[in-house]
Amino acid sequence: MNVHATPARPQSLSVGAAMLRVVISLLLFFVVFIPFLIAPLLTLGAAFLVYVVLRSRGSRPRQVPGPGVPATTSAAGFGAGTS
């Protein structure tokens, strides 16, 4: 009769292999999960910059008419009926 003694559980990882597994897990977390948190903020920031640029282009002062061109006044808006 032969008796074979085998370990009850498989051999555990070394400290270096365990640390490598932790580092790889953290790297995967940062590569995959963090962009899902940062991408909306970057999108909102880019949209805000586009809004600011377009708003600044629309608010530039218009050219003053030349000496021979009469200036037109608007008859619409608040108080237009009092003139």
For each residue, the residues with C-beta under 8 A, 3 or more apart:
1:
2:
3:
4:
5:
6:
7: 10 11
8:
9:
10: 7
11: 7
12:
13: 17 18 21
14: 17 18
15: 18 19
16: 19 20
17: 13 14 20 21
18: 13 14 15 21 22
19: 15 16 22 23
20: 16 17 23 24
21: 13 17 18 24 25
22: 18 19 25 26
23: 19 20 26 27
24: 20 21 27 28
25: 21 22 28 29
26: 22 23 29 30
27: 23 24 30 31
28: 24 25 31 32
29: 25 26 32 33 34
30: 26 27 33 34
31: 27 28 34 35
32: 28 29 35 36
33: 29 30 36 37
34: 29 30 31 37 38
35: 31 32 38 39
36: 32 33 39
37: 33 34 40 41
38: 34 35 41 42
39: 35 36 42 43
40: 37 43 44
41: 37 38 44 45
42: 38 39 45 46
43: 39 40 46 47
44: 40 41 47 48
45: 41 42 48 49
46: 42 43 49 50
47: 43 44 50 51
48: 44 45 51 52
49: 45 46 52 53
50: 46 47 53 54
51: 47 48 54 55
52: 48 49 55 56
53: 49 50 56 57
54: 50 51 57 58
55: 51 52 58 59
56: 52 53 59 60
57: 53 54 60
58: 54 55
59: 55 56
60: 56 57
61:
62:
63:
64:
65: 69 70 71
66: 69
67:
68:
69: 65 66
70: 65
71: 65
72:
73:
74: 77 80
75: 80 83
76: 80
77: 74 80
78:
79: 82 83
80: 74 75 76 77 83
81:
82: 79
83: 75 79 80
